[in-house]
Amino acid sequence: MSAALALRAAAFAAGLWAAGPAAGAPTACHAESGAGTVALVELYTSDGCDSCPPADRWLSSRFTPDESRDGAIALAFHVDYWDRLGWKDRFAAAAWTKRQYDAARAARSDLVYTPQVLLQGRDLPDWRTPAKGAAAIAAATRPPARAEIAVDVVPQPGAVAVSAVARVPAVADRRGARVFVALSESGLVSDVKAGENAGKRLVHDHVVRALGGEIAIDGAGEGAGTVALPLPAEAGRAATVVAFVQNIETGAVLQALALPLVPGCIAAR
């Protein structure tokens, strides 16, 4: 991370923590991206889709909760268009469905399906072939990072406040670039009673519980903001804040950053 951005992140975080419940920001509640690209892998899935459980298992095995993977970060977005078959996925949201449609439009496609895996905002059908999927993810992490990110987290009653600071060095990457911040959890279980997966117990990891941001990158290539992410009443494990910079016009993800939330960074539920 550049010295200028590090100073801005420190100043921004100091203001956040001054308004928070603690006197200073513990280092465990801060993270900065590095010089290499960290890839973002998105799974679009549903409790109501009978072809989705294999993809859920793939995501869990490829990105083991509680284990650090510097090269890539996983998020699972549960869509709501399968709810019509008689089982409502409690992790699904219309906003996640819209995000999937937005990704399709950015790729100049009208194809939306589950399970779908995106790598850096692009369709990754090769996830079904382990060697090819792993090679694609590895290739996405080879180029230098196209953005720098720093985040600080402050626990709040029923939420976490996340300050995010980002810098996009290349002028060509700045138009349409936004900073997003997500909260994910793992170890969430569904005992499905109806629909295509009736009678199955499904285990979900890296489930997106909240997503905020769309913090704009300005003409100088910088953006900063604070996002409050609500904590769901049903707590999973391995709660993690994931920040990423994405071009909302092309769908391309420029960089991603994960911060696992230790007890001091998240309020008791």
N, C-alpha and C positions, 0 to 999 in steps of 0.2 A: 504494500500500500504506500502511496506517495506521502511524503511528510506533510504536505498541505492538507490532504484529506484526513490524515491521522489527527492533526490539530483540530480540524473542524469537527471530527467525530468526537474528540475528547471534550470540546467545548459544548457541543450539543448534548452529549450524555450528562455532563455536569449539571446542566439546566434541568434535565429530566430527573436525575436523582435528587436534586435539591427539592423538587416538588413531591418526591416519593417518600416512602416510609422509612428509608434508611439514610444514614448520614453520608455514605459514600458508596460508590459502585464496586461491588466485589468483582474480581477479575473473572470469575466463573460465569458472570452474566454479560460478558462482552466477547465479541468475535469479530475477526477481520479476515477478508479473503486474501489469497495469496496471488502469486504471479501466474500460476497455471489455471487453466479452465477447470471448473467443477461443473459437470454436466447435470442437467435436470431431467429426470425420468418421470413422466406422468402416466399413471394408469387410470383409464376411465372404465368403471366397473359398476356392478349393481348386485344386490342380494337377489333380485328377481330374474337374473340372466343365467341360464343353465350352463353356458359356456364360459362364465366368468370365474368360477372357483379355481380352475387350473392357472389362470393369470394371477389371481390373488396369491396362490401358493408360490408361483414363480417370483413374484415381487418380494414375498417374505423370505424366500431362500436366497435370492440374489442380493437383497439389501436387509441383512439381519438386524432387527431392532436391537438397540443398546450397543451396537458395534460401530465404530467410526469407519467410514469409507470416504477418504479424501477425494477420490476421483469422481464420485457421482452421488446424487441425492435423489431419493424417491418420494413421490407424493401420490396418493390414491384419491381420486375425485369420484365420488359416487353420484351417478346421474339419476334423475327422477323419472325418466320416460318409461321405465319398466314397472313403475308402481301400479299402472293400470291393470296389470294381470292378477291383482288380488293380494299382493304383499307389498306393504309400504316399507321401503328401505329407510331406516331412521337416520342414516348417515348421508342420505341424498339431499341435494338442494337444486332448485331451479337455476341458481347462479352457476353451479358446476356444469349443468347441461349447457347453459349459455356459453361458458368458457370453451367447451368442446366444439360447439358450433362456430365460435369465433376462430378457433384454430383451423377448422376446415375452410372457412372463408379466406383466411390468410394464406392458405395453401392452394387457393383457387379450386376448391373441391366442394361438393355438396354431400360427401360421404361421411356419415357419422354412425359409429357402431360400437358395440361392446363385445368383448374386451378390446380396447384400443390402447396401445402404448405409444407415447410421444417421447422422442429424444431431442432435446434442445428445440422443442416446438414443432418437430417434424415426425410424421408417421414412422413407426419402427415395426413393421410386420415381422422382421427377423427375430423378435424376442422369442418366438416359438422354437427356434433352433438355437440352443444354448451357446454354441461356439460362435455363430454369426452374431447373435445379440451381444455377447460379451465383446466381440471385436468391434462392433459399431460403437458401443459405449466407450471403449478404450480409445478409439480414434477421435471421438468427440472431445476427449480431455487433452489431446496432444497440443493443440494450438495455444498460444499465449492468451491469457484472459483479455476479454474486450471491455471489461468493466471492473471497478473496485468497489467493494461493499464493506461497511462496518455496521454492526448492530449492538445496541445495549438494551437490556431488558430490566424492567422494574415491576415487581409484583404489585397488583392492586386487588381490592376485594372483587372477586368474581371475574378477574381479567388479568392480562399481562399487557403492560405498555411497552411498546417496542420503538426505540428511536433508530431510524435507518438513515445512513448517509452513503451516497454513491457517487462515483465519478466515472464518466465515459470518456476516455482520452481522445478517440478518433472522432473528428467532426462528422464523418459520414455515418457513424453509428448513433448519433444523438437524436435525430428526428424520429419521433415515435417511441423513444425509449422511456420506460416507466419502471419504478421500483415497486415490487409486490412483496407482501409479508404474509406468511401463512403459519398457522399452528397445526401441527399434526400429532396424532397419537397412535399407539399400536396396542395389540392384544385385545382388540374389541371383538366380541363374539355375538353372532346372530343365530338363534335357533329359529329357522324359517318354518312357518306354519302353512304357507300357501304359495301359489305361483309355481314357476318352473323348478325351484329348488326346495319345494315342500319336503319336510322331514330331514333336511340337512342342517348340520351345525357348521357355520362358516366362521373362520377366524380372519380378521382383517388387520393389517399393519399399515403404518404410514398414512392413516386416514386423515384427510384434510377436515379439520373441525371449524376453522375460520380462515378467511382470506381478506386482506385489506391492502390499502396502499394506493396503487396507481399514482405514486409520487412522480411528478414530471422531472425530467432532466432538462436543465435550462441550456441556453445557448453557449454557456461556458463549459458545459459538460458535467454540471454538478446538480445534485438533488438531495433534499433532506426533509424528513417529516417524522411525525410520531403517529403510530397506529395502535389503537386499543383493540386487542383480540379477546373476545369473551371466552371464558372457560366453560365448557359444557358441563352440565350437572353429572352426566355419566362419564367418569374419568377412566381413561385408558392408562397405559404406561408409556414410558419413553417419550414424554411430551417434548416436542422440538419446535423451535422457531426456525422457519426457513425463509430467507430473503433471496430474491432473485431479480435481476434486471432483464426485461424483455421488451422487444420492439412490438408494440401493439398493432402495427400495420403489417408486418411480415410474419410475426409469430416467433421470430428467432430469439432464443435465450442467450444473453451475452455472458452471464456469470450467475453462479448460485452460491449460497452460503448457509450452513446449518449450525444452529446453536442448541444443543441438548439442554433442557432446563433442569438444573439441579434444584434441590429443595429450597434454597435461598432465593431462587429466581421465580418461584411460583407459589402463590398462596395456597393454603390448605383448602380442600373442598369437602 
